[in-house]
Amino acid sequence: MKTVIQRVTNANVIVEEKVVGEIRQGLVVLIGISDNDTEATVKQMVHKIVNLRIFHDENNKMNLSIKEINGQILAISQFTLYADCTRGNRPSFTGAGKPDHANDLYQYFISEVKEQGIGIAHGIFGADMKVSLTNDGPVTIVLEF
């Protein structure tokens, strides 16, 4: 499982000219899933993300988690995180999970975030999405399990 996490002041995702997900302060999480990933992998990733101390405290130090600031997450499925560009100029996506498996774990990710008490919005699996965000910092972190 691969994620790209961006700290944002706001973000939204549009599908077919309609906003389907929108957040205020929080995190945009781009999620790539492989066939080797399991519910345990997702639980580990969610635990790490919701406890990352990447928001500023009263001393302007990155010391607070999304839980502590009552932030939100915008989750976006993104199989292109598994792009393999080692040969040629056209990426191969054979490392990305099969759609049924990846969608199941993407939905599980969403439910696990909710279980942690974090507000979550999300895109639509497999859709052509337009994601807009204001990166705060900028802070961008890549996690892989």
FIKOLZA-1660 file (N, C-alpha, C; in steps of 0.1 Angstrom, whole numbers, plus 5000, padded with zeros to 4 digits):
% residues 145
   i   px   py   pz ch aa at
   1 5009 4988 5000  A  M  N
   1 5000 5000 5000  A  M CA
   1 5009 5012 5000  A  M  C
   2 5005 5022 4991  A  K  N
   2 5013 5034 4990  A  K CA
   2 5003 5046 4992  A  K  C
   3 5007 5056 4999  A  T  N
   3 4999 5068 5001  A  T CA
   3 5008 5080 4999  A  T  C
   4 5002 5090 4994  A  V  N
   4 5008 5104 4993  A  V CA
   4 4998 5112 5002  A  V  C
   5 5004 5119 5012  A  I  N
   5 4996 5126 5022  A  I CA
   5 4999 5141 5020  A  I  C
   6 4990 5149 5018  A  Q  N
   6 4992 5164 5017  A  Q CA
   6 4984 5171 5028  A  Q  C
   7 4991 5179 5036  A  R  N
   7 4984 5187 5046  A  R CA
   7 4977 5199 5038  A  R  C
   8 4964 5201 5040  A  V  N
   8 4957 5211 5033  A  V CA
   8 4949 5220 5041  A  V  C
   9 4946 5232 5036  A  T  N
   9 4937 5241 5043  A  T CA
   9 4923 5239 5038  A  T  C
  10 4921 5233 5026  A  N  N
  10 4908 5229 5020  A  N CA
  10 4911 5220 5008  A  N  C
  11 4901 5212 5004  A  A  N
  11 4903 5204 4992  A  A CA
  11 4889 5199 4988  A  A  C
  12 4888 5196 4975  A  N  N
  12 4876 5189 4970  A  N CA
  12 4879 5180 4958  A  N  C
  13 4869 5172 4955  A  V  N
  13 4871 5163 4943  A  V CA
  13 4858 5164 4935  A  V  C
  14 4859 5165 4922  A  I  N
  14 4848 5167 4913  A  I CA
  14 4848 5155 4904  A  I  C
  15 4836 5149 4902  A  V  N
  15 4834 5138 4892  A  V CA
  15 4822 5143 4883  A  V  C
  16 4824 5143 4870  A  E  N
  16 4814 5147 4861  A  E CA
  16 4807 5160 4865  A  E  C
  17 4816 5170 4867  A  E  N
  17 4813 5184 4870  A  E CA
  17 4805 5186 4883  A  E  C
  18 4805 5176 4892  A  K  N
  18 4798 5176 4905  A  K CA
  18 4808 5174 4916  A  K  C
  19 4808 5182 4927  A  V  N
  19 4816 5180 4938  A  V CA
  19 4810 5168 4946  A  V  C
  20 4819 5158 4947  A  V  N
  20 4815 5145 4954  A  V CA
  20 4821 5144 4968  A  V  C
  21 4831 5152 4970  A  G  N
  21 4838 5152 4983  A  G CA
  21 4845 5165 4986  A  G  C
  22 4844 5170 4998  A  E  N
  22 4850 5183 5001  A  E CA
  22 4854 5183 5016  A  E  C
  23 4865 5189 5019  A  I  N
  23 4870 5190 5033  A  I CA
  23 4875 5205 5036  A  I  C
  24 4876 5208 5048  A  R  N
  24 4883 5220 5053  A  R CA
  24 4897 5215 5056  A  R  C
  25 4902 5221 5067  A  Q  N
  25 4916 5218 5071  A  Q CA
  25 4917 5203 5074  A  Q  C
  26 4928 5197 5069  A  G  N
  26 4931 5183 5071  A  G CA
  26 4941 5177 5062  A  G  C
  27 4938 5166 5056  A  L  N
  27 4947 5158 5048  A  L CA
  27 4940 5153 5035  A  L  C
  28 4947 5155 5024  A  V  N
  28 4943 5147 5012  A  V CA
  28 4952 5135 5012  A  V  C
  29 4946 5123 5011  A  V  N
  29 4953 5111 5010  A  V CA
  29 4951 5104 4997  A  V  C
  30 4961 5103 4989  A  L  N
  30 4961 5096 4976  A  L CA
  30 4964 5081 4980  A  L  C
  31 4956 5072 4976  A  I  N
  31 4958 5058 4980  A  I CA
  31 4960 5048 4969  A  I  C
  32 4971 5042 4969  A  G  N
  32 4974 5031 4959  A  G CA
  32 4974 5018 4966  A  G  C
  33 4968 5008 4960  A  I  N
  33 4966 4995 4967  A  I CA
  33 4971 4984 4957  A  I  C
  34 4979 4975 4963  A  S  N
  34 4984 4963 4955  A  S CA
  34 4976 4951 4958  A  S  C
  35 4978 4940 4950  A  D  N
  35 4972 4927 4953  A  D CA
  35 4977 4921 4966  A  D  C
  36 4989 4925 4971  A  N  N
  36 4995 4920 4983  A  N CA
  36 4989 4926 4996  A  N  C
  37 4982 4937 4994  A  D  N
  37 4976 4944 5006  A  D CA
  37 4964 4937 5012  A  D  C
  38 4963 4939 5025  A  T  N
  38 4952 4932 5032  A  T CA
  38 4945 4942 5041  A  T  C
  39 4935 4938 5048  A  E  N
  39 4928 4947 5058  A  E CA
  39 4938 4951 5069  A  E  C
  40 4948 4942 5072  A  A  N
  40 4958 4945 5082  A  A CA
  40 4967 4956 5078  A  A  C
  41 4970 4956 5065  A  T  N
  41 4978 4967 5059  A  T CA
  41 4971 4980 5060  A  T  C
  42 4958 4980 5057  A  V  N
  42 4950 4992 5057  A  V CA
  42 4949 4997 5072  A  V  C
  43 4947 4988 5081  A  K  N
  43 4946 4993 5095  A  K CA
  43 4959 4999 5099  A  K  C
  44 4971 4993 5096  A  Q  N
  44 4984 4999 5099  A  Q CA
  44 4985 5013 5093  A  Q  C
  45 4981 5014 5080  A  M  N
  45 4982 5027 5073  A  M CA
  45 4973 5038 5080  A  M  C
  46 4961 5034 5083  A  V  N
  46 4952 5044 5089  A  V CA
  46 4957 5048 5103  A  V  C
  47 4962 5039 5110  A  H  N
  47 4968 5042 5124  A  H CA
  47 4979 5052 5122  A  H  C
  48 4988 5050 5113  A  K  N
  48 4999 5059 5110  A  K CA
  48 4994 5073 5106  A  K  C
  49 4985 5073 5097  A  I  N
  49 4980 5086 5091  A  I CA
  49 4973 5094 5102  A  I  C
  50 4964 5088 5110  A  V  N
  50 4956 5096 5119  A  V CA
  50 4965 5100 5131  A  V  C
  51 4976 5094 5133  A  N  N
  51 4985 5098 5144  A  N CA
  51 4997 5106 5140  A  N  C
  52 4999 5108 5127  A  L  N
  52 5010 5117 5123  A  L CA
  52 5009 5131 5129  A  L  C
  53 5020 5135 5135  A  R  N
  53 5020 5148 5141  A  R CA
  53 5026 5158 5131  A  R  C
  54 5017 5163 5122  A  I  N
  54 5022 5172 5111  A  I CA
  54 5014 5185 5111  A  I  C
  55 5007 5188 5121  A  F  N
  55 5000 5201 5122  A  F CA
  55 5006 5209 5133  A  F  C
  56 5006 5222 5131  A  H  N
  56 5013 5231 5141  A  H CA
  56 5006 5233 5154  A  H  C
  57 5014 5233 5165  A  D  N
  57 5008 5236 5178  A  D CA
  57 5009 5251 5181  A  D  C
  58 5007 5255 5193  A  E  N
  58 5007 5269 5197  A  E CA
  58 5021 5275 5195  A  E  C
  59 5031 5267 5194  A  N  N
  59 5045 5272 5193  A  N CA
  59 5050 5271 5178  A  N  C
  60 5040 5269 5169  A  N  N
  60 5043 5267 5155  A  N CA
  60 5052 5256 5151  A  N  C
  61 5051 5245 5160  A  K  N
  61 5059 5233 5157  A  K CA
  61 5049 5222 5152  A  K  C
  62 5054 5214 5143  A  M  N
  62 5046 5203 5138  A  M CA
  62 5045 5193 5149  A  M  C
  63 5035 5193 5157  A  N  N
  63 5034 5185 5169  A  N CA
  63 5020 5179 5172  A  N  C
  64 5010 5182 5163  A  L  N
  64 4996 5178 5165  A  L CA
  64 4992 5169 5154  A  L  C
  65 4983 5159 5157  A  S  N
  65 4978 5150 5147  A  S CA
  65 4965 5156 5142  A  S  C
  66 4959 5149 5132  A  I  N
  66 4947 5153 5126  A  I CA
  66 4935 5152 5137  A  I  C
  67 4937 5142 5145  A  K  N
  67 4927 5140 5156  A  K CA
  67 4927 5153 5165  A  K  C
  68 4938 5157 5169  A  E  N
  68 4940 5168 5178  A  E CA
  68 4935 5182 5173  A  E  C
  69 4935 5183 5159  A  I  N
  69 4930 5196 5154  A  I CA
  69 4916 5195 5149  A  I  C
  70 4909 5183 5150  A  N  N
  70 4896 5180 5145  A  N CA
  70 4896 5182 5130  A  N  C
  71 4906 5178 5123  A  G  N
  71 4907 5179 5109  A  G CA
  71 4899 5168 5102  A  G  C
  72 4899 5169 5089  A  Q  N
  72 4892 5159 5080  A  Q CA
  72 4902 5153 5070  A  Q  C
  73 4897 5142 5064  A  I  N
  73 4905 5135 5054  A  I CA
  73 4897 5135 5041  A  I  C
  74 4903 5138 5030  A  L  N
  74 4898 5135 5017  A  L CA
  74 4906 5124 5011  A  L  C
  75 4899 5112 5009  A  A  N
  75 4906 5100 5004  A  A CA
  75 4903 5099 4989  A  A  C
  76 4914 5096 4981  A  I  N
  76 4913 5095 4967  A  I CA
  76 4920 5082 4963  A  I  C
  77 4913 5073 4956  A  S  N
  77 4920 5061 4951  A  S CA
  77 4928 5065 4939  A  S  C
  78 4941 5060 4938  A  Q  N
  78 4950 5064 4928  A  Q CA
  78 4959 5052 4924  A  Q  C
  79 4955 5044 4915  A  F  N
  79 4963 5033 4911  A  F CA
  79 4976 5037 4905  A  F  C
  80 4977 5049 4900  A  T  N
  80 4989 5054 4893  A  T CA
  80 5001 5055 4903  A  T  C
  81 4999 5054 4916  A  L  N
  81 5010 5054 4925  A  L CA
  81 5018 5042 4923  A  L  C
  82 5013 5032 4916  A  Y  N
  82 5020 5020 4913  A  Y CA
  82 5027 5020 4899  A  Y  C
  83 5028 5032 4894  A  A  N
  83 5034 5033 4880  A  A CA
  83 5049 5028 4881  A  A  C
  84 5052 5019 4872  A  D  N
  84 5066 5015 4870  A  D CA
  84 5072 5021 4857  A  D  C
  85 5081 5030 4859  A  C  N
  85 5087 5037 4847  A  C CA
  85 5101 5033 4845  A  C  C
  86 5105 5021 4849  A  T  N
  86 5119 5017 4848  A  T CA
  86 5123 5014 4834  A  T  C
  87 5113 5009 4826  A  R  N
  87 5116 5006 4812  A  R CA
  87 5107 5014 4803  A  R  C
  88 5114 5021 4793  A  G  N
  88 5106 5029 4784  A  G CA
  88 5100 5041 4790  A  G  C
  89 5092 5048 4782  A  N  N
  89 5086 5060 4786  A  N CA
  89 5071 5059 4790  A  N  C
  90 5065 5047 4787  A  R  N
  90 5051 5045 4791  A  R CA
  90 5050 5037 4804  A  R  C
  91 5044 5043 4814  A  P  N
  91 5044 5036 4827  A  P CA
  91 5036 5023 4826  A  P  C
  92 5040 5013 4833  A  S  N
  92 5033 5000 4835  A  S CA
  92 5026 5001 4849  A  S  C
  93 5014 4996 4849  A  F  N
  93 5006 4996 4862  A  F CA
  93 5003 4982 4867  A  F  C
  94 5012 4972 4863  A  T  N
  94 5009 4959 4867  A  T CA
  94 5010 4957 4882  A  T  C
  95 5017 4966 4889  A  G  N
  95 5018 4964 4904  A  G CA
  95 5006 4969 4911  A  G  C
  96 4997 4976 4904  A  A  N
  96 4984 4980 4911  A  A CA
  96 4975 4968 4913  A  A  C
  97 4967 4969 4923  A  G  N
  97 4958 4959 4927  A  G CA
  97 4947 4957 4917  A  G  C
  98 4942 4945 4915  A  K  N
  98 4930 4943 4907  A  K CA
  98 4918 4951 4912  A  K  C
  99 4910 4957 4903  A  P  N
  99 4900 4966 4907  A  P CA
  99 4891 4962 4919  A  P  C
 100 4886 4949 4918  A  D  N
 100 4877 4945 4929  A  D CA
 100 4884 4945 4943  A  D  C
 101 4896 4940 4943  A  H  N
 101 4904 4939 4955  A  H CA
 101 4907 4953 4960  A  H  C
 102 4912 4962 4951  A  A  N
 102 4916 4975 4955  A  A CA
 102 4904 4983 4960  A  A  C
 103 4892 4982 4953  A  N  N
 103 4880 4989 4958  A  N CA
 103 4876 4984 4971  A  N  C
 104 4876 4971 4974  A  D  N
 104 4873 4966 4987  A  D CA
 104 4881 4973 4998  A  D  C
 105 4894 4973 4995  A  L  N
 105 4903 4979 5005  A  L CA
 105 4902 4994 5006  A  L  C
 106 4899 5000 4995  A  Y  N
 106 4897 5015 4996  A  Y CA
 106 4885 5018 5004  A  Y  C
 107 4874 5010 5003  A  Q  N
 107 4862 5012 5011  A  Q CA
 107 4865 5009 5025  A  Q  C
 108 4873 4999 5028  A  Y  N
 108 4877 4995 5041  A  Y CA
 108 4885 5007 5047  A  Y  C
 109 4894 5013 5040  A  F  N
 109 4902 5025 5044  A  F CA
 109 4892 5035 5049  A  F  C
 110 4882 5038 5041  A  I  N
 110 4872 5049 5045  A  I CA
 110 4865 5045 5058  A  I  C
 111 4861 5033 5059  A  S  N
 111 4854 5028 5072  A  S CA
 111 4863 5029 5084  A  S  C
 112 4876 5025 5082  A  E  N
 112 4886 5026 5093  A  E CA
 112 4888 5040 5098  A  E  C
 113 4889 5049 5088  A  V  N
 113 4891 5063 5092  A  V CA
 113 4879 5068 5100  A  V  C
 114 4867 5065 5096  A  K  N
 114 4854 5068 5103  A  K CA
 114 4855 5062 5117  A  K  C
 115 4859 5050 5118  A  E  N
 115 4860 5043 5131  A  E CA
 115 4869 5051 5141  A  E  C
 116 4879 5058 5135  A  Q  N
 116 4888 5066 5144  A  Q CA
 116 4882 5079 5148  A  Q  C
 117 4870 5082 5143  A  G  N
 117 4864 5094 5147  A  G CA
 117 4868 5106 5138  A  G  C
 118 4874 5104 5127  A  I  N
 118 4879 5114 5118  A  I CA
 118 4868 5116 5107  A  I  C
 119 4865 5129 5104  A  G  N
 119 4856 5132 5093  A  G CA
 119 4863 5128 5080  A  G  C
 120 4856 5122 5071  A  I  N
 120 4862 5118 5058  A  I CA
 120 4852 5120 5047  A  I  C
 121 4858 5125 5036  A  A  N
 121 4851 5126 5023  A  A CA
 121 4860 5118 5014  A  A  C
 122 4854 5115 5002  A  H  N
 122 4862 5106 4993  A  H CA
 122 4857 5108 4978  A  H  C
 123 4866 5104 4970  A  G  N
 123 4862 5103 4956  A  G CA
 123 4855 5091 4952  A  G  C
 124 4854 5088 4939  A  I  N
 124 4847 5076 4935  A  I CA
 124 4857 5067 4928  A  I  C
 125 4858 5055 4933  A  F  N
 125 4868 5045 4928  A  F CA
 125 4866 5043 4913  A  F  C
 126 4877 5045 4906  A  G  N
 126 4878 5042 4892  A  G CA
 126 4873 5054 4883  A  G  C
 127 4868 5064 4889  A  A  N
 127 4862 5075 4882  A  A CA
 127 4873 5085 4877  A  A  C
 128 4870 5093 4867  A  D  N
 128 4879 5103 4863  A  D CA
 128 4876 5115 4872  A  D  C
 129 4886 5118 4881  A  M  N
 129 4884 5128 4892  A  M CA
 129 4892 5140 4889  A  M  C
 130 4887 5151 4893  A  K  N
 130 4895 5164 4894  A  K CA
 130 4896 5168 4908  A  K  C
 131 4908 5168 4913  A  V  N
 131 4911 5171 4927  A  V CA
 131 4917 5185 4928  A  V  C
 132 4911 5193 4937  A  S  N
 132 4917 5206 4939  A  S CA
 132 4920 5207 4954  A  S  C
 133 4931 5214 4957  A  L  N
 133 4935 5215 4971  A  L CA
 133 4944 5227 4972  A  L  C
 134 4945 5232 4985  A  T  N
 134 4955 5242 4989  A  T CA
 134 4964 5235 4998  A  T  C
 135 4976 5232 4994  A  N  N
 135 4986 5225 5002  A  N CA
 135 4991 5235 5012  A  N  C
 136 4991 5231 5025  A  D  N
 136 4994 5239 5036  A  D CA
 136 5009 5236 5040  A  D  C
 137 5018 5246 5037  A  G  N
 137 5032 5244 5042  A  G CA
 137 5042 5247 5031  A  G  C
 138 5043 5240 5020  A  P  N
 138 5036 5227 5017  A  P CA
 138 5042 5216 5026  A  P  C
 139 5033 5207 5030  A  V  N
 139 5037 5195 5037  A  V CA
 139 5031 5183 5028  A  V  C
 140 5040 5175 5023  A  T  N
 140 5036 5163 5016  A  T CA
 140 5045 5151 5020  A  T  C
 141 5039 5140 5024  A  I  N
 141 5046 5129 5029  A  I CA
 141 5042 5116 5022  A  I  C
 142 5051 5108 5019  A  V  N
 142 5049 5095 5012  A  V CA
 142 5050 5084 5022  A  V  C
 143 5040 5075 5023  A  L  N
 143 5041 5064 5032  A  L CA
 143 5039 5051 5024  A  L  C
 144 5046 5041 5027  A  E  N
 144 5045 5028 5020  A  E CA
 144 5046 5016 5030  A  E  C
 145 5037 5007 5030  A  F  N
 145 5037 4995 5039  A  F CA
 145 5036 4983 5030  A  F  C
% end
